[in-house]
Amino acid sequence: MKTKNNIYNRVMRSQLCIMHYALCIGMMLASCAKDDDRTPNVEAATCPSAIEMQIPADMKKLIYTDNTGADVLPLIVGETVQLGYTLEPDDATFDNVVWSTSDATVASVAEGMVEAISEKGLGYSIVTVSPTGMFAGSGVVSALKVKVVSRLQQASDITLSADVTEVYEGEQVAISYAIEPESTTYRTLEWSSSDPSVATVDSKGVVTGVSTGGTAVRKTVTITGRAMDGSGVSTSIDITIMRKVQPQDITLDQTYSADNGYAFALNEQGVSLSYTTVPAESTKSLIEWSTSDASIATVEGGYVKFVGFGNVTITANCPETGKSSSIKLNIPCGLLRETFHNQSHYSVYNAKQSGNGTSSSHEWHDGYITITTYTQNATNQRADIKWWDTPATLHAGNYPIIAIKLDDVKDLYKSEGVTARNLNFDVVGKSESGADFKALGGGNNKYSGDLKCSDGSHVFIYDLATVAFGTGGIAPTNESITFNTFQLKYADIKTINHQITYNLYWFQTFKTVDDVKKYVTEVDGLTYEVIK
């Protein structure tokens, strides 16, 4: 039945269209005959292709867009507005139109005169105008949603916001706004700029940067939005206009250069490069950035994103002068580093386990995280450490030493009766050649080294040259192993019957044990005692 109805509707629309054009031609035949009535001069009739409703300027500024996407004109009961229209093309043969309203009990319309008449003082009506004889599905129609209210509700508060508050000359930013209460009648604002020579603002709240004037690099204007209901309510937002200054020269800071021996870990995700320009106030967005290998690192606006292993050269170029500066970065396979200095991204944290009515959690601090255990059983606590930014890649030939600095709860809670804990490296991975590697050490407390630091923490060391995997044996030195499960189980903390906390300071791979000791003394500034 649905299909038949659709066919019927299409047929009816086609017939109406044919009838309309037949009417046009018939009228032309009746009015355009030559002296010889038997040979009429039939000129082609031009039918309207578009129509646009015309709204008086003082009312047009009150129109807002509602959540359905419709243009809405608010009117108070008894208020009237005279609407007009324009047709396209200008030489349309017939310019008669039909006005209609979807709900005459809310708003009436006659020859474009709309009157708000709702007896209840509220409601919507859709006012439309279309050429005479055009069928409903032709699309040649213009509509306006009229909202009728019983009385004027004035605004009590206005808030303004913008995605950005700094734009360059010639650029634009749209000011968003909210008017309270929601029942406020007029939902648009009257906009003004404190200095139109610096920035203008249109009726929609779109700000355009004009000029900073003279040699000034930046200039701030105040954009004000004011209620249109006579309440006097207004608010402002400052927008800064910036002048584009072409960089003449640029120098990249070489602190993190591979030529200076620095290496990045892939899990660190990226780095924002530091640089200086001539002149110092150069517009940063005018600098052109490039990478020598996008499979290793990409760059945008001076931020380098790591995507693979290897050496890559990042170059910054001044387009006007052609002067440039480069830096070589190294992201070696097998280097893992997490030192908890980036709150928005860190790779290692607690495994978020739960048991016996408790759950583990962690809290970030700049340089470490504090982990809370959960109740494993009546006498044991547990809180594992998990590498969430998988896969994690090890390479025994490049970085054979795995080290983790954390509190040893045997020391930290000795006075509360803790006498034991188990560290178990639970990992699952495959080498480049497809061999399986699981369970580093193959059991509990199989670390190869233990340094007790002067701050009371411990550095536990796993040497891939001596510590075998439970599955796979000793790691090969000529290929990498990629792990999708990489977790240090910190379990069987006993004997204790309540939750405790401990700190995890860093997790890294090194080339040698001596490098670990050097890191503890030179970077952490601590002394240490070799326990194992």
C-alpha positions in Angstrom: 0.0 0.0 0.0 2.9 2.4 0.9 4.4 1.9 -2.6 1.1 2.5 -4.3 0.6 5.7 -2.3 4.1 6.9 -3.3 3.3 6.2 -7.0 0.0 8.0 -6.6 1.6 11.0 -5.1 4.2 11.2 -7.8 1.6 11.0 -10.5 -0.5 13.7 -8.9 2.5 16.0 -8.5 3.4 15.4 -12.2 -0.2 16.1 -13.2 -0.3 19.3 -11.2 3.0 20.5 -12.8 1.6 19.8 -16.3 -1.6 21.6 -15.4 0.4 24.6 -14.2 2.5 24.9 -17.4 -0.6 24.3 -19.5 -2.3 27.2 -17.7 0.7 29.4 -18.5 0.7 28.5 -22.2 -3.1 28.8 -22.4 -3.0 32.3 -21.0 -0.3 33.2 -23.5 -2.3 31.9 -26.4 -5.3 33.9 -25.4 -3.3 37.2 -25.2 -0.6 36.9 -27.9 -2.3 36.4 -31.3 -1.2 38.1 -34.6 -3.6 39.7 -37.1 -4.0 36.3 -38.6 -5.9 34.5 -35.8 -5.1 31.2 -37.4 -1.4 31.7 -36.6 -1.0 32.7 -33.0 2.4 34.0 -31.8 3.1 31.8 -28.8 5.9 33.1 -26.7 7.5 30.8 -24.1 6.1 31.5 -20.6 8.8 32.0 -17.9 7.7 30.4 -14.6 9.2 31.3 -11.2 12.2 29.2 -10.1 12.7 30.6 -6.6 11.0 32.9 -4.1 12.4 34.6 -1.0 10.4 36.1 1.8 11.3 39.8 2.6 11.2 40.8 6.3 11.5 44.4 7.6 15.0 45.2 8.9 13.7 46.1 12.4 12.0 42.6 12.7 14.7 40.7 10.8 17.2 41.4 13.5 14.9 39.5 16.0 15.0 36.3 14.0 16.9 33.4 15.6 17.5 29.8 14.7 15.8 27.2 17.0 17.0 23.6 17.7 15.2 22.3 14.6 17.2 24.6 12.4 14.1 26.8 11.6 14.2 30.6 11.4 11.9 31.9 14.1 10.3 35.4 14.4 8.9 36.1 17.9 5.7 38.2 18.0 3.7 39.4 21.0 -0.1 39.0 20.8 -1.6 41.8 18.8 1.6 42.6 17.0 1.7 42.8 13.2 4.4 42.7 10.6 4.1 43.3 6.8 6.1 40.7 4.8 7.1 40.9 1.2 8.7 38.7 -1.4 11.0 38.6 -4.4 10.8 36.2 -7.3 13.5 34.7 -9.5 13.9 35.2 -12.4 13.1 38.9 -12.5 11.2 38.4 -15.8 8.9 35.7 -14.6 5.7 35.8 -16.6 3.4 35.4 -13.6 4.3 37.0 -10.3 1.1 36.3 -8.3 1.7 34.5 -5.0 -0.3 32.7 -2.3 0.2 33.4 1.4 -0.7 30.7 4.0 -0.4 30.0 7.7 -0.2 26.5 9.2 -2.3 27.5 12.3 -4.6 30.5 11.8 -5.5 30.4 15.5 -1.9 31.4 16.3 -1.1 33.8 13.5 -3.1 35.0 10.5 -1.7 36.2 7.2 -3.4 38.2 4.4 -1.4 39.6 1.5 1.7 39.3 3.5 0.4 41.0 6.7 1.0 38.7 9.6 -0.9 39.2 12.9 -0.2 37.4 16.2 -3.7 36.4 17.4 -3.2 33.4 19.6 -6.0 33.4 22.2 -3.8 31.5 24.7 -0.9 33.8 24.1 1.5 31.2 22.8 2.2 28.8 20.0 3.8 28.4 16.6 2.6 28.9 13.1 4.5 28.4 9.8 3.9 31.3 7.4 4.6 30.5 3.8 4.6 32.3 0.4 4.7 30.5 -3.0 3.8 31.4 -6.6 0.3 30.9 -7.6 -0.3 27.4 -9.2 3.0 25.9 -8.0 2.5 22.5 -6.5 3.6 21.7 -3.0 6.5 19.5 -4.0 8.1 22.0 -6.4 10.3 23.5 -3.7 9.5 27.1 -4.9 8.4 28.3 -1.5 9.7 30.5 1.3 8.7 29.9 5.0 9.1 31.6 8.4 8.3 30.1 11.8 6.3 32.6 13.9 6.3 32.2 17.6 3.5 34.0 19.4 3.8 34.9 23.1 1.4 36.7 25.4 3.9 39.2 26.9 7.5 40.4 26.6 9.9 38.4 28.7 13.1 40.4 29.2 16.6 39.0 29.5 18.2 38.7 32.9 21.7 37.5 31.9 24.0 37.0 28.9 27.1 35.0 28.6 29.6 35.1 25.7 32.3 32.6 24.6 34.6 31.9 21.6 36.6 29.0 20.5 39.6 31.3 20.2 40.2 34.8 21.4 43.2 35.6 19.2 42.8 35.9 15.4 45.0 37.3 12.6 44.1 40.3 10.4 41.5 39.1 7.9 40.5 36.1 9.9 37.1 35.5 11.6 35.8 34.0 14.8 32.1 33.5 15.8 31.0 34.6 19.2 28.7 32.1 20.9 26.1 33.3 23.4 23.5 32.2 25.8 20.6 34.3 27.1 18.8 33.7 30.4 16.1 32.9 31.2 15.3 30.4 28.4 11.8 32.0 28.1 13.3 35.3 27.1 11.3 36.6 24.1 14.0 38.0 21.9 16.8 35.5 21.5 19.3 37.6 19.4 21.7 40.3 20.4 22.8 43.7 19.2 26.5 43.6 18.6 29.2 46.3 18.7 32.9 46.6 18.6 34.9 49.0 20.8 37.1 49.8 17.7 35.8 48.9 14.3 39.2 49.9 12.8 40.7 46.9 14.6 37.8 44.5 14.4 34.2 44.5 13.2 31.3 42.4 14.3 28.2 41.5 12.2 24.6 40.9 13.3 25.4 37.2 13.9 28.2 37.9 16.3 31.0 37.0 13.7 34.1 39.1 14.4 36.5 40.0 11.6 40.0 41.1 12.3 40.7 44.3 10.4 44.1 45.8 11.4 46.4 46.1 14.4 47.3 49.6 13.1 50.8 50.9 12.5 53.6 48.7 13.7 51.7 47.1 16.6 51.9 43.3 16.5 48.6 42.8 18.4 45.7 44.8 19.5 42.7 44.0 21.7 39.1 45.1 21.1 36.0 44.6 23.2 33.0 43.0 21.6 29.7 43.6 23.3 26.4 41.8 23.0 23.3 43.7 24.2 19.8 42.4 24.7 17.2 43.9 22.2 14.3 44.0 24.7 15.1 47.3 26.4 16.3 45.5 29.6 19.8 47.1 29.3 21.4 43.7 29.9 24.8 43.3 28.1 28.1 41.6 28.4 31.5 41.7 26.6 34.4 39.6 25.5 37.9 40.7 24.5 39.3 39.6 21.1 42.9 40.2 20.2 43.8 40.9 16.6 47.3 39.9 15.6 49.5 41.1 12.7 51.2 38.5 10.5 54.9 38.9 10.7 56.9 36.9 8.2 59.8 35.0 9.8 63.2 35.9 8.2 65.3 33.2 10.0 64.8 30.3 12.4 67.0 28.3 14.7 65.9 25.0 16.3 67.1 24.1 19.8 69.4 21.1 19.6 69.0 19.8 23.2 67.1 16.7 22.0 69.3 16.1 18.9 70.4 12.6 18.1 73.8 14.2 17.3 74.0 15.1 21.0 73.3 11.5 22.0 69.6 12.0 23.0 67.0 9.3 22.3 63.2 9.3 22.5 61.0 6.4 23.5 58.1 5.7 21.1 55.7 5.6 24.0 56.5 9.2 24.8 54.4 10.0 21.8 56.0 13.2 20.7 57.8 16.5 21.6 57.3 20.2 21.1 60.4 21.6 19.5 61.9 24.8 20.9 63.2 27.5 18.5 63.9 31.1 18.1 63.0 33.3 15.1 64.1 36.6 13.6 62.3 38.8 14.2 61.3 37.4 17.6 57.6 38.4 17.1 57.4 36.3 13.9 54.0 34.6 13.3 54.5 31.0 14.2 51.8 29.7 11.8 53.9 31.0 8.8 56.7 28.6 9.5 56.7 25.6 7.2 57.5 22.2 8.8 58.6 19.0 7.1 59.8 15.5 8.1 62.3 13.3 6.3 60.3 10.2 7.0 56.6 10.3 7.9 56.7 6.6 8.9 58.9 7.5 11.8 57.6 10.9 12.8 55.2 13.6 11.6 55.3 17.3 12.4 52.8 20.1 12.6 53.3 23.5 14.1 56.6 22.4 15.7 55.0 19.4 17.5 56.7 16.2 16.4 54.6 13.0 16.8 56.4 9.7 17.0 54.9 6.9 14.9 57.8 4.4 14.3 61.4 3.5 15.1 64.5 5.1 13.5 66.3 8.4 12.8 64.3 11.3 11.3 65.2 14.8 10.4 62.7 17.6 11.2 63.1 20.9 9.3 61.6 24.4 9.8 61.6 26.7 6.9 61.0 30.5 6.5 59.0 30.7 3.2 59.8 34.4 2.4 63.6 34.0 2.8 64.1 30.3 2.3 66.2 30.1 5.4 65.8 26.9 7.5 66.9 24.9 10.5 66.9 21.1 11.1 67.2 18.7 14.0 67.9 15.0 13.9 65.8 12.9 16.2 66.3 9.2 17.3 63.5 6.9 18.3 65.4 3.6 18.8 63.7 0.2 18.9 63.6 -1.2 22.4 63.7 2.0 24.4 60.9 2.3 26.9 60.7 5.3 29.2 58.0 6.4 31.6 58.8 9.1 34.2 55.3 10.5 34.8 56.0 14.1 33.8 53.0 14.3 31.4 49.7 14.2 33.2 47.7 14.0 30.0 49.6 10.8 28.9 51.5 8.2 30.8 52.0 4.6 29.7 52.3 2.7 33.0 49.8 2.7 35.9 47.9 0.3 38.2 46.0 -2.5 36.6 42.7 -1.3 38.2 41.9 -4.6 39.9 39.3 -5.3 42.6 38.5 -7.9 45.2 36.7 -8.4 48.6 34.9 -5.2 48.4 37.9 -3.0 47.6 39.6 -1.8 44.4 43.0 -0.5 43.4 43.5 3.0 42.2 46.3 5.5 41.5 47.0 9.2 41.8 49.3 11.1 39.4 52.0 13.4 40.7 54.7 15.2 38.7 57.4 12.6 38.6 55.6 9.6 40.2 52.2 8.0 40.8 50.8 6.7 44.1 49.1 3.3 43.8 46.5 2.0 46.3 46.3 -1.8 46.8 43.1 -3.9 46.9 42.3 -6.8 49.3 43.5 -10.0 47.7 42.3 -12.1 50.7 42.0 -11.7 54.5 45.8 -11.4 55.0 47.1 -10.3 51.6 47.1 -7.1 49.6 47.8 -6.7 45.8 48.2 -3.9 43.2 49.7 -4.8 39.9 51.4 -2.4 37.5 50.3 -2.5 33.9 51.7 -1.1 30.6 48.5 0.3 29.0 50.2 1.9 26.0 50.6 -1.4 24.1 52.3 -2.8 22.2 55.5 -2.5 24.1 58.7 -3.4 22.2 61.9 -4.8 23.7 65.2 -5.3 21.9 67.8 -7.2 23.9 70.5 -6.1 21.5 69.8 -2.4 21.9 68.4 -2.0 25.4 68.7 -5.3 27.4 68.2 -3.8 30.9 64.7 -3.3 32.2 64.5 -1.3 35.4 61.7 -0.1 37.6 61.9 2.3 40.6 59.2 1.9 43.2 58.6 1.5 46.9 59.3 -2.0 48.3 56.4 -2.6 50.7 58.5 -5.0 52.7 60.5 -1.9 53.8 57.7 0.6 53.7 55.3 -1.4 55.9 57.7 -3.5 57.9 56.4 -1.9 61.2 52.8 -3.1 60.2 53.9 -6.7 59.9 54.5 -7.0 56.1 57.2 -9.7 55.6 56.8 -10.7 52.0 55.6 -9.7 48.5 55.9 -11.2 45.1 57.1 -9.4 41.9 56.2 -11.4 38.7 56.8 -10.0 35.2 53.7 -11.3 33.3 54.3 -10.6 29.6 53.0 -12.1 26.3 54.7 -11.3 23.0 56.1 -12.4 19.7 59.5 -11.8 18.1 60.0 -10.5 14.6 60.5 -14.1 13.5 57.3 -15.3 15.1 58.6 -17.0 18.3 56.5 -16.7 21.5 57.8 -15.1 24.6 55.9 -15.2 27.9 56.5 -14.7 31.6 59.9 -12.9 32.0 61.8 -14.8 34.7 59.3 -17.6 34.7 58.2 -17.0 38.3 58.2 -14.7 41.4 61.0 -12.4 42.3 63.3 -13.4 39.4 64.8 -10.0 39.0 68.6 -10.0 38.5 69.4 -6.8 40.5 68.0 -4.7 43.4 69.3 -1.3 44.3 68.1 0.3 47.5 68.1 4.1 47.1 68.7 6.7 49.7 65.1 7.9 49.6 64.0 4.4 50.7 62.8 3.2 47.2 64.2 0.3 45.3 65.2 -0.2 41.7 64.5 -3.7 40.5 66.5 -4.8 37.4 65.8 -7.5 34.8 68.8 -8.2 32.5 67.5 -9.8 29.3 71.0 -11.4 28.9 70.6 -13.5 32.0 66.9 -13.6 32.9 65.0 -16.0 30.6 61.4 -16.0 29.7 59.3 -18.9 30.9 58.3 -19.5 27.3 61.0 -18.6 24.7 64.1 -18.7 26.9 66.7 -15.9 26.6 65.7 -13.0 24.3 67.5 -12.8 21.0 69.8 -9.9 20.4 69.3 -9.5 16.7 65.5 -8.9 16.6 62.8 -7.2 18.6 59.9 -8.7 20.7 56.6 -7.0 20.6 54.3 -7.4 23.7 50.6 -6.8 23.8 50.5 -7.9 27.5 53.1 -6.2 29.6 52.5 -6.2 33.3 54.4 -6.5 36.6 52.4 -8.3 39.2 52.8 -6.9 42.7 51.0 -9.5 44.7 50.9 -11.5 47.9 51.7 -8.6 50.1 51.4 -10.1 53.6 50.7 -10.2 56.3 48.3 -7.1 56.4 44.5 -6.8 56.5 43.9 -3.4 55.1 44.6 -1.4 51.9 48.0 0.4 51.6 49.7 2.7 49.1 53.1 2.8 47.5 54.8 5.0 44.9 56.0 4.1 41.4 58.7 6.6 40.2 59.8 5.4 36.8 60.0 2.5 34.4 62.7 2.4 31.8 65.0 0.3 29.6 68.8 0.9 29.6 71.9 -0.3 27.6 73.8 -1.4 30.8 73.4 -1.7 34.5 76.0 1.0 34.9 73.6 3.3 33.0 70.9 2.5 35.6 73.2 3.4 38.4 74.3 6.6 36.6 70.6 7.6 36.2 69.9 7.1 39.9 72.9 9.3 41.0 72.9 12.0 38.3 69.2 12.3 37.4 67.5 11.3 40.6 70.3 12.7 42.7 70.3 9.7 45.1 72.9 7.3 46.4 72.2 3.6 46.5 73.1 0.2 48.1 73.4 -2.9 46.0 71.1 -5.5 47.6 71.4 -8.0 44.7 
